[in-house]
Amino acid sequence: MESSFKLHGGAAAGSSAVLLLFAALTWLPGTLPLTGSKWPMVAIAVLLFPICIAAVVRMLLSGADRHSIWLAFRCLPGRGQAVLGALAVSGVVLLFFSTAGSGNRQAPEVKDGRYFVFEVTPEARGTIEVSYSQYEAVLENEQRFMLAIPSALFAGAAYVVFAAGELRRADVRCRSS
């Protein structure tokens, strides 16, 4: 496999692992640093879109169907398959737990030292005041959700890039023989 595929797939897999780690840290007591800052999500988006778009372009350029992509993934070393599978499964499980545990509250905010969340139940829809512990729980759950989505997307991009790299390697080998 060419080094550009390894670098691209490694960046996607590494980004997925870092985001999974940050999402797991939301279960520790307290909130993550930089909670009120918007730049971490901007940085994630700036990395996510080029990596994912380039992964899709690489896959389209390979001209392979889904079955060929799966077979190419199966040609990867066992550790690579295991890491990519663990990243993907962890991201999806984390996403599932963050949506299942969110209850009916979202969009936490602080106004004048008081804590508010948006209640989405049909009978009590609207912004309500909550205690700090409830606010913190909603905030952590929202962070977990917002980190799990790009983590799963990065894992998918890594899968696509490594499979495309294997397809490219097989193509080069067939043409040279």
Secondary structure as UniProt FT lines:
FT   HELIX           3..25
FT   TURN            26..27
FT   TURN            33..36
FT   HELIX           39..62
FT   HELIX           66..74
FT   HELIX           78..100
FT   TURN            101..104
FT   STRAND          105..111
FT   TURN            112..113
FT   STRAND          114..119
FT   HELIX           122..124
FT   STRAND          126..130
FT   HELIX           132..176
//
